[in-house]
Amino acid sequence: MTPMRFLTLALLCAPAFAADLTDQYKPIADKIIDAALADNDGYAKLAYLCDRIGARLAGMPSLERAIEWSAATMKADGLSNVRVIPVKVPKWVRGQESVQLIEPYAKPLHMLGLGMSVGTPPGGITGDVVVVEDFDQLEKLGTAGVRGKIVLFNEKWVNYGATGQYRRAGPSRAAKLGAVALLIRSVTPLAMQIPHTGTLDYDEAQPKIPAAALSVEDALMLGRFAANHVPIKVHLEMAAHMDPDADSGDVMAEIPGREHPEEIVVIGGHIDSWDVGRGAQDDGSGIIASLQAVALIKKLGLQPRRTLRVVFWVNEENGGRGGEAYRAWVGDQVKNHVAAIEMDGGAEAPRGFGFGGGMGRGRGAVGDPHSMELVKQIGVLLNRIGAGEVTPGGGGSDIGPLTRDGVPSLGERSIGTHYFDWHHTETDTLDKVDPEDFRKSVAAMAVMSYVLADMPEKLK
């Protein structure tokens, strides 16, 4: 065959191959979607987790009840190899906390201590407040303007990554200049007098100072005082502290592969939540949608070529130890993980998946072009529920240790209209999860995971 004829044949066959993947799995995908859209058991499981077990921060007894219930539920669903991998998790205790405005007048402020924060000394801290909008303004104040004061980051909402840096790094940046405590405007676009918690990252080279989030409205009010040169003084009390690490675990179960049981497609989310709210969207919806996806595949009598494993990782919110423990547990068998899918963006209407990593590219990287094309062909199967979009860059915190070692990664993505309205608050409760959107999320996770586990070719 001449080179020209070979090239012509290759070009003619390439689109046919891509189309074959969609055509081959359309009957099965439609069957899975139909079952997911008619399912009520998944939402009932989510309701039990949220309403009967509730908040489940690492170290809380309720988290261990959730783990025990999850393992029992996986067994009841007929899944194989149900197990709990032991994980030592940090135990941060919030304790009593409050912020009281003293000047220009007395008023309690809406607040939540940031996760992993130290507490105040007994009796609390009373201090003058300096207000900044970003790190540049903080640095311009310098030690002379910050030492002995309480810093408020009245940062504007941009997105979770950009705005969240003030929560994560703000305490140590302020402490470096001599601040005695830190307040931040809650990391959210919604002003409803609802404070949002979340973990911070202390720089071990700097003093650890207590840190808390204020509601958007209260932070904006203090910002207006500062803009008008009105002196601000507050009294902060936080009993937050660390107890010794607690025993916990990752929960998992499988449908063993019919041809290559040693090869793994893993899906899941994190079982822990913050100690406020009920962890319905973050990430109860993710773990239960993943479980129900695998349970429906099992119920339909489908057994993919490769093993399909569902995992509920622990301690995503304030430590990430569950993801690291899972990576250590699989050891050198990480090479047999052909894909990892995480759902940790809530269960609003799904729009598709981000795909990335693989071949040592790392979390968030653009995936192999040919593999991207294959994932897009699977995405076409989800167009009927509006979840067919496939974009570059995917993964999540829990599968980060796998992605770091070259496992192709996907992150389920929703429209995300209200996720950060409820994120890390008292309002993350079951009523925020629309049953129809949840069923579509189950369908999306089921179809994507099944085809990745069954298709002849593996992602790179």
Buried (B, 14 or more C-beta within 10 A) or exposed (E): EEEEEEEEEEEEEEEEEBEEBBEBBEEBBEBBBEBBBEBEBBBEBBBBBBEEBBBBBBBBEBBBBBBBBBBEBBEEBEBBEBEBBEBBBBBBBBEEBBBBBBEEEEEEBBBBBBBBBBBBEEEBBBBBBBBBBBBEBBBEBEEEBBEEBBBBBBBEBEEBEEBBBBBBBBBBBBBBBBBBBBBBBBBBBBBEEBBBBBBBEBEEEBBBBBBBBBBBBBBBBBBEBBEEEEEBBBBBBBBBEBEEBBEBBBBBBBBBBBEBBEBBBBBBBBBBBBBBBBBBBBBBBBBBBBBBBBBBBBBBEBBBBBBBBBBBBBBBBBBBBBBBBBBEBBEEEBEBBBBBBBBBBBBBBBBBBBBBBBBEBBBBBBBBEEBBBBBBBBBBBBEBBBBBBBBEBBBBBBBBBBBBBBBBBBBBBBBEEBBBBBBBBBBBBBEBBBBEBBBBBBBBBBBBBBBBBBBEEBBB
